Amino acid sequence: MKFDLPPELLQYLGALDTFIDREIRPLQAKKDNERFFDYRRENARTDWDAGGLPRQDWEELLTECTRLADQAGFWRFSLPKRYGGQNESEGRGSNLWMSVIREHLASKGLGLFNDLQNEHSVVGNFPDIVMLLNFGNEKQREELIWGRLEGKVRITFGLTEPSHGSDATFLDTTATPDIRNGVKGWLINGAKKWQTGMHRATHCFIFARTSGTSGSSTGITCFIVPRHTPGLTIDSYQWTLNMPTDHATISLRNVFVLSSCILGPLHSGLAVAQAFVHENRIRQAASSLGAATYCVNESVAYAVARAPFGKPLATNQAIQFPLVELATQCEMLRLLIRKTASEMDRISHVDVESQLGDKVSMCNYWANRLCTEAADRAIQVHGGMGYGREKPFEHIWRHHRRYRITEGSEEIQMRKVAGHLFGFMGPGKGKPVKL
């Protein structure tokens, strides 16, 4: 059993670091762009006069960074070669590689190279493209995937509703068959919440009940709805713990779409919604692990350097022991994430849920909790400096606190682990599983 990373992966990390130092850090230092990352970050990023949406100059900076990363061949890394990526059988672009890369970037702290607040990174993550690759027809792939990569398309994910979150199979939004001007289609009515990126969206993936009864996992269909379809309106944007916001609540009133706008099989949209779940969760877990290790490393360095009462903080066990516990958890979690990611690469996409769903959930819920605990401890170790915004710990805490809810709440993920553990689901269904 070997735990060493492939030499090619280590070389890739080195090339990535060189690119960041050569292209991205100078861009961040240019024209006072540091204001988006130092103590001014929240105010600099937020257009308070536009209802708390992201400022245009902030998003233009992210776009320029993405352009440079794409030009250098990094941004599309996880995608198939057909779309300019490096995803191939020997592992480049795989879950293991992406997990290691995401951890590596997040462990560097805040920076233009990897701003997790809005899922921006020089190595892109494309959950919408994963859905289209697995369920889109050729026309949908041609229009939406290439449009997305060229910056002409942006898609929101419409599953959550004002009255339904984790209980997604109980959604109230409905779609019924309809005919307009002799053309067959569907009429959608309902509402969606937390439509991230709605202010720049060109399309929305809207999940609606098309058959069956409330609570049934079948009878839900995914529709590709163009943003400016009549009847689709933005009601509000939800202000959040970490601003700016781009999370909209929308209404759909008699929204008509063509039958060709269905993504995936009719009445089987839940599989479409889950297409990216496991890949996204393992990568997000790796990012939270990276941010946690950053907080621990910074705290250790500060404790060694800071010397109140004439001796370093690091000599105090009250400082040592909490950081020891966090460091231990980081080491153990890293092994579980990489083991799980590697196992995901060895089985088919559709088998991940049944065979490894519990392990993915373990990684994700624990990494997100660990990150918030590490950020909180970093604030405490740094004292007044930690409370101030000169240090990034409060930003890390506010952002990663979100993931304990949005990636599937940790309670839902723990419920999945319990289902496997006690034999209610998974390959060992019917009897408890021995660890």
C-alpha positions in Angstrom: 0.0 0.0 0.0 1.5 3.3 -1.1 0.3 6.7 -0.1 2.7 8.7 -2.4 1.1 11.0 -4.9 1.9 10.3 -8.6 5.0 12.2 -9.7 3.0 13.7 -12.6 0.5 15.2 -10.1 3.3 16.8 -8.1 4.8 18.2 -11.2 1.4 19.6 -12.2 1.1 21.4 -8.8 4.5 22.9 -9.4 3.5 24.2 -12.8 0.3 25.6 -11.3 2.3 27.4 -8.6 4.6 28.8 -11.2 1.7 30.1 -13.3 0.1 31.7 -10.2 3.3 33.5 -9.3 4.0 34.6 -12.8 0.5 35.6 -14.0 -2.1 35.8 -11.2 -0.3 37.4 -8.2 0.8 40.4 -10.4 -2.8 40.8 -11.6 -4.0 40.8 -8.0 -1.4 43.5 -7.1 -2.3 45.7 -10.0 -4.5 48.8 -9.8 -5.3 48.3 -6.1 -6.9 44.9 -6.8 -5.7 43.9 -3.3 -8.8 45.8 -2.0 -10.8 42.7 -2.9 -8.7 40.5 -0.6 -7.5 42.6 2.3 -9.5 44.1 5.1 -11.6 46.0 2.6 -12.7 42.8 0.7 -16.4 42.6 1.6 -17.1 46.3 0.9 -15.0 46.3 -2.2 -16.8 43.3 -3.7 -20.3 44.4 -2.8 -22.4 46.9 -4.7 -24.6 48.1 -1.8 -26.5 50.4 -4.1 -27.5 47.5 -6.3 -29.1 45.5 -3.6 -25.9 43.8 -2.4 -25.0 42.2 -5.7 -21.3 41.7 -6.7 -19.6 44.8 -8.1 -18.9 44.9 -11.8 -15.2 45.6 -11.4 -14.9 42.6 -9.0 -16.5 40.2 -11.5 -14.4 41.7 -14.3 -11.3 40.8 -12.4 -12.5 37.2 -11.9 -13.2 37.0 -15.6 -9.7 38.2 -16.5 -8.2 35.7 -14.1 -10.2 32.9 -15.7 -9.1 34.0 -19.2 -5.5 33.8 -18.2 -6.0 30.4 -16.6 -7.8 29.1 -19.6 -5.2 30.5 -21.9 -2.5 28.7 -19.9 -4.4 25.4 -20.1 -5.4 25.1 -16.4 -9.0 26.2 -16.1 -10.6 23.3 -18.1 -8.3 20.7 -16.5 -11.1 18.4 -15.2 -13.1 18.3 -18.5 -12.8 15.8 -21.3 -10.3 16.5 -24.0 -13.1 17.2 -26.4 -13.8 20.4 -24.4 -10.2 21.4 -23.9 -9.6 19.5 -20.7 -7.2 16.7 -19.6 -9.6 14.1 -18.3 -8.4 10.7 -19.4 -8.2 7.1 -18.1 -4.8 7.4 -16.4 -6.1 9.9 -13.9 -5.5 13.4 -15.2 -8.6 15.3 -14.4 -9.8 12.5 -12.0 -11.4 12.9 -8.6 -8.1 12.2 -6.9 -6.2 14.8 -8.9 -8.9 17.4 -8.4 -9.1 16.7 -4.7 -5.4 17.2 -4.3 -5.4 20.3 -6.5 -8.3 21.9 -4.6 -6.7 21.2 -1.2 -3.4 22.6 -2.5 -5.0 25.9 -3.7 -7.2 26.4 -0.6 -4.2 25.9 1.7 -2.6 29.0 0.2 -5.2 31.3 1.8 -7.2 34.1 0.2 -6.2 35.1 -3.3 -7.4 35.7 -6.9 -6.1 32.3 -7.9 -8.8 30.5 -5.8 -11.6 32.5 -4.3 -14.1 30.0 -3.0 -16.7 32.5 -2.0 -18.1 32.4 -5.6 -16.5 29.0 -6.7 -13.9 30.8 -8.7 -10.6 29.0 -9.3 -7.8 28.9 -11.9 -8.7 25.2 -12.0 -12.4 25.2 -12.7 -15.2 23.1 -11.3 -18.1 22.5 -13.7 -21.1 20.8 -12.0 -23.5 22.1 -14.7 -21.3 20.7 -17.5 -21.2 17.4 -15.7 -25.0 17.3 -15.8 -25.0 18.1 -19.5 -22.3 15.6 -20.3 -24.3 12.8 -18.6 -27.8 13.8 -19.6 -27.8 16.4 -22.4 -28.4 15.5 -26.0 -25.9 16.6 -28.7 -27.7 19.9 -29.4 -27.9 20.8 -25.7 -24.2 20.0 -25.2 -23.1 21.9 -28.3 -25.0 25.0 -27.3 -24.6 25.1 -23.5 -21.2 23.5 -22.8 -19.4 25.5 -25.5 -21.4 28.6 -24.5 -20.4 28.1 -20.9 -16.7 27.7 -21.7 -16.8 30.8 -24.0 -18.4 32.9 -21.3 -21.7 33.3 -23.2 -23.8 31.0 -21.0 -24.4 30.8 -17.3 -26.8 28.4 -15.7 -28.5 28.3 -12.3 -29.5 25.2 -10.5 -33.2 25.3 -9.5 -34.1 22.5 -7.0 -34.5 24.3 -3.7 -37.8 26.1 -3.1 -39.0 28.6 -0.5 -40.8 25.8 1.4 -38.5 22.8 0.4 -34.8 22.3 0.8 -33.5 18.9 1.9 -36.9 17.4 1.2 -36.5 18.1 -2.5 -38.9 15.3 -3.6 -41.8 17.3 -2.0 -41.2 20.3 -4.3 -44.2 22.4 -5.1 -43.2 23.5 -8.6 -45.2 21.7 -11.3 -45.0 21.3 -15.1 -48.0 20.2 -17.1 -48.2 19.4 -20.9 -49.3 22.3 -23.0 -49.6 23.3 -26.7 -48.8 26.8 -27.9 -49.3 27.7 -31.6 -49.4 24.0 -32.4 -46.1 23.3 -30.7 -45.9 20.8 -27.8 -44.3 21.9 -24.6 -44.7 22.3 -20.9 -46.2 25.0 -18.6 -44.2 25.5 -15.4 -45.6 27.1 -12.2 -43.9 27.5 -8.9 -40.9 29.2 -7.2 -37.3 28.6 -6.6 -34.9 29.9 -4.0 -31.1 30.2 -3.7 -30.6 30.6 -7.5 -26.9 31.3 -7.3 -25.6 33.5 -10.2 -29.1 34.7 -11.2 -27.9 38.2 -11.9 -25.8 37.0 -14.8 -27.8 33.8 -15.8 -28.7 33.0 -19.4 -30.5 29.8 -18.5 -32.0 28.0 -15.4 -32.1 24.3 -14.7 -35.6 24.1 -13.2 -36.8 20.9 -11.5 -40.6 20.4 -11.5 -43.0 17.6 -10.7 -44.4 16.2 -13.9 -46.1 13.0 -12.6 -46.5 11.0 -9.4 -47.2 12.1 -5.9 -45.5 14.5 -3.6 -42.5 12.8 -1.9 -42.0 10.3 -4.7 -38.4 10.2 -6.1 -39.9 9.6 -9.6 -42.0 12.0 -11.5 -39.6 15.0 -11.3 -38.2 16.4 -14.6 -35.4 18.9 -15.3 -36.2 21.7 -17.7 -33.7 24.1 -19.4 -35.4 27.5 -19.1 -33.9 30.5 -20.8 -33.6 33.4 -18.4 -35.9 35.8 -20.2 -38.7 33.4 -20.8 -42.0 35.3 -20.1 -43.3 34.5 -16.6 -39.9 34.0 -15.0 -39.2 36.8 -12.6 -36.7 37.6 -9.9 -38.5 38.4 -6.6 -35.5 39.2 -4.4 -31.9 38.5 -3.5 -31.1 36.8 -0.2 -28.5 38.7 1.9 -26.1 36.3 3.5 -23.4 35.9 6.2 -20.7 36.6 3.6 -21.5 39.4 1.1 -21.9 40.1 -1.8 -24.9 38.0 -2.7 -26.1 36.5 -6.0 -28.6 34.1 -4.5 -32.1 34.9 -5.9 -35.6 33.9 -5.2 -37.6 33.5 -8.4 -41.2 32.9 -9.4 -42.4 30.9 -12.4 -45.9 31.8 -13.5 -47.2 30.0 -16.6 -43.7 29.7 -18.0 -43.9 27.8 -21.3 -41.0 25.8 -22.6 -40.6 23.5 -25.6 -40.4 19.7 -25.0 -36.9 19.9 -26.4 -35.9 21.9 -23.3 -36.1 18.7 -21.1 -32.7 17.7 -19.8 -32.4 13.9 -19.3 -35.3 11.4 -19.1 -38.8 12.6 -18.5 -39.9 12.0 -14.9 -36.4 11.0 -13.9 -34.9 14.4 -13.1 -33.7 13.5 -9.7 -30.9 11.5 -11.3 -29.9 14.7 -13.2 -29.8 16.7 -10.0 -27.5 14.0 -8.4 -25.2 13.8 -11.4 -22.6 16.1 -9.9 -23.3 15.6 -6.2 -20.5 13.2 -5.3 -17.8 14.8 -7.4 -18.7 18.2 -6.1 -18.8 17.1 -2.5 -15.4 15.3 -2.5 -13.8 18.4 -4.2 -15.5 20.8 -1.8 -14.3 18.6 1.1 -10.8 18.9 -0.2 -11.1 22.7 -0.4 -12.4 22.9 3.2 -9.5 20.7 4.3 -7.1 23.1 2.5 -8.6 26.1 4.2 -8.4 24.3 7.6 -4.7 23.5 7.1 -4.1 27.2 6.2 -5.7 28.3 9.5 -3.7 25.7 11.5 -0.4 26.6 9.8 -0.9 30.4 10.3 -1.8 29.8 13.9 1.3 27.7 14.6 3.5 30.3 13.0 1.9 33.1 14.9 2.2 31.2 18.2 5.9 30.7 17.7 6.5 34.3 16.8 4.3 36.1 19.4 5.9 36.4 22.8 3.7 37.9 25.5 5.2 38.0 29.0 8.6 37.3 27.4 8.0 33.8 26.0 6.4 32.5 22.9 2.7 31.6 22.9 3.7 28.2 21.6 5.1 27.2 24.9 1.6 27.2 26.4 -0.3 23.9 26.3 -3.6 25.9 26.2 -2.4 27.0 22.7 -0.7 23.8 21.7 -3.4 21.2 22.4 -6.3 22.6 20.4 -4.0 23.0 17.4 -2.7 19.5 17.9 -6.2 18.1 17.8 -7.0 20.1 14.6 -3.7 19.0 13.0 -4.5 15.4 13.8 -7.9 15.7 12.2 -6.5 17.3 9.1 -4.0 14.4 8.6 -6.7 11.8 9.1 -9.2 13.6 6.9 -6.7 14.0 4.1 -6.2 10.2 3.9 -10.0 9.5 3.9 -10.6 12.1 1.1 -7.8 10.8 -1.1 -8.8 7.2 -0.5 -12.4 7.9 -1.3 -11.5 10.0 -4.4 -9.2 7.2 -5.6 -12.0 4.6 -5.2 -14.4 6.8 -7.0 -12.0 6.8 -10.0 -12.1 3.0 -10.1 -15.9 2.5 -10.4 -18.5 3.8 -12.8 -20.2 7.2 -12.2 -23.6 5.6 -11.5 -22.2 3.2 -8.8 -20.7 5.9 -6.6 -23.9 6.6 -4.7 -24.5 3.0 -3.7 -20.9 2.0 -3.0 -19.3 5.1 -1.7 -22.0 7.6 -1.0 -21.5 7.2 2.8 -17.7 7.8 2.5 -18.2 10.9 0.4 -20.7 12.2 3.0 -18.2 11.5 5.8 -15.5 13.5 4.0 -17.8 16.4 3.2 -19.6 17.0 6.5 -16.5 16.5 8.6 -14.3 18.7 6.4 -16.7 21.6 6.5 -17.1 21.4 10.2 -13.3 21.1 10.7 -12.7 24.2 8.6 -15.0 26.3 10.7 -13.5 25.0 13.9 -10.0 25.7 12.5 -10.9 29.2 11.5 -12.5 29.9 14.9 -9.4 28.6 16.7 -7.2 30.8 14.5 -9.2 33.8 15.5 -8.7 32.8 19.2 -4.9 32.2 18.8 -4.4 35.5 17.0 -6.4 37.4 19.7 -7.3 40.9 18.6 -5.5 40.4 15.3 -7.7 37.4 14.6 -10.9 39.4 15.3 -9.8 42.2 12.9 -10.2 41.9 9.2 -6.5 42.3 8.5 -6.4 38.5 8.9 -8.6 36.3 6.7 -9.9 34.0 9.3 -13.3 35.7 9.8 -13.9 35.6 6.1 -12.9 31.9 5.9 -15.3 31.1 8.8 -18.2 33.0 7.3 -17.8 31.4 3.9 -17.2 27.8 4.9 -20.0 28.0 7.5 -22.2 28.0 4.5 -21.0 24.6 3.3 -22.3 22.9 6.4 -25.7 23.6 4.9 -25.5 24.1 1.1 -23.6 20.9 0.1 -26.5 18.9 1.6 -26.7 19.8 5.3 -24.4 17.9 7.6 -27.5 16.4 9.2 -28.6 15.0 5.9 -25.1 13.7 5.2 -24.8 12.1 8.6 -28.2 10.5 7.9 -26.8 8.9 4.8 -23.8 7.6 6.7 -26.2 6.2 9.4 -28.2 4.5 6.6 -25.2 2.6 5.4 -23.9 2.0 8.9 -27.1 0.5 10.3 -28.1 -1.3 7.1 -31.0 0.8 5.9 -29.4 1.5 2.5 -26.3 0.8 0.5 -24.7 -2.4 -0.7 -25.1 -4.0 2.8 -28.8 -3.1 3.0 -30.6 -5.3 5.5 -27.9 -5.7 8.1 -25.5 -3.3 10.0 -22.1 -2.7 8.5 -18.9 -3.5 10.4 -16.2 -1.0 10.0 
